[in-house]
Amino acid sequence: MALGTESIPLTDSTVVKFAQYRQRIPVYGSLVTIELDDANNMLAVNSAIGNPEGVDAVASISPAQAQDVIVKDAGNDALPLPEPPRLYFYFDKSADPGAWRLVYIAKNVQRHRNRTSDGHPETLPELFDYVVDAHSGDLITKLPRTQTISWSLEELDSTDALGQTRRIRAERDENDNKRLVDPTRRIETYDFGFRKIESQFRSLPGAAPISNPPAPWSPAAISAHANAQEVADYLANTLRRNGLDNQGGPFISSINCTSIQDSTPQQWRNAAWIGTQMVYGQRSVDGELRSYAVAMDVVAHEMTHGLTDNTARLEYKDESGALNESYSDIMGTIIANSQKADIDSWNWEMGEELDGTGVPLRDLSDPTRRGQPAHMRDYVHTTRDNGGVHTNSGIHNKAAFNIITAKNGGGHLFTPEDAAALFYLALTVHLSRTSGFSDSRRAVELVAKSLFRADPESVREEKVAAVSAGFEATGISA
């Protein structure tokens, strides 16, 4: 069944996407993409399909019964579900050997892991896709997904949390009241007032966008607002994308968020994309609170999770989850370095501004520096961290570093814009929920063939070969 047709401005091509159906039931994770030029000549075809066999296609339980199973695990906070459970053929990789099942899947179900003795949530609310066996009623798995006054527009210079002057857009009314809303980019920035996300999740993003007066804008608010502007502009101007959902959806951020997970008053050492928006914590640095919104690469990383949610929707566990994390690292790094035309001058560290020590969270140029593997022979098999998503991402990160920095006798093979297009198009056009590192390699190779098809054949082949070599050096096979 056709999912739709999408014009790809970066390659002047059209992509038609199809999902695989068997007996009118979709096959989970299936995707066939066909790329056409303006004369409808085929440029590329990519597929991820399955062969469901030996499975009764008539469900033994109803969607309502599947919902009961979900609510029993997720709690009543999950109600109402964002959408009813839907039938799929699903390949259960946890079975030994793997087995096809007929399942119900409910998307974006909110769940709290634990509660305090007085009934309040004890952990950050998370979103999951729930998978329930449509015959036995067993819960198969939970797939993590973790977002009448007249106002005018004004450009202002304000200081962010790193002491830098940033040019922002805000709305102003006739009484000179200002609020952190940029209607041209659909950016809104809120202050959550150091409330606990677990118990106040439904109050996000906050009562109203941050206003000035009565109080001056905090540097953290300026960091969040200005960095969201940079992400929005990069998507629009370089990738020619209309927001994270490509439909002009808003960029919403909440600063000053806290969590029961962090016992230190007013501190929560984290930032996250939660379904439809960004939430930012903060930590003490030299006696003052520093927002996680200060780090441009971290902001772009988390917002790329929103991009992934609206496109490939990569599962957030095991190798697919590591790929999900890696694409956020890659795009976060590219966007953070977007003002540097010389790739040799790029900063490959992520989040080094956060704790005052200068030590980064990750280093794409040398993943082993922060305890990540850089080759498939060192892939970490674990049940922690959703199967090591923040660990094994280093392998794919290193492949991306190899590709972006590839050179020939004349210098770098790829411009910064080329690098962004390679990975952006691979993610949004060719990858699906269950894609792994090898799928990503094939996707980036296909994008290279399409993106550089107007180059002389020898140049195009050299670029495609550089992509292949970058993956091969990390043990990621085709």
Buried (B, 14 or more C-beta within 10 A) or exposed (E): EEEEEBEBEBBEBBBBBBBBEBEEBBBBBBBBBBBBBEEEEEBBEBEBEBEBEEBEEEBEBEBEBBBEBBBEBBBEBBEEBEEEBBBBBBBBEEEEEEBBBBBBBBBBBBBBEEBEEEEEBBBBBBBBBBBBBBBEBEBBBBBBBBBEEEBEEEEBEBBBBBEEEBEBBBBBEEEEBBBBBBBEBBBBBBBBBBBBBBBBBEEBBBEEBBBBEEEEBBBBBBBBBBBBBBBBEBBEEBBBBBBBBBEEBBBBBBBBBBBBBBEEEEBBBBBBBBBBBBBBBBBBBEEEBBBBBBBBBBBBBBBBBBBBBBBBBBBBBBBBBBBBBBBBBBBBBBBBBBEEEEBEEBBBBBBBBBBEEEEBBBBBBBBEBBEBBBBBEBBBEEEEBBBBBBBBBBBBBBBBBBBBBBEEEEEBBBEBBBBBBBBBBBBBBBBBBBBBBBBBBBBBBBBBBBBBBEEEEEEBBBBBBBBBEBBBBBBBEE
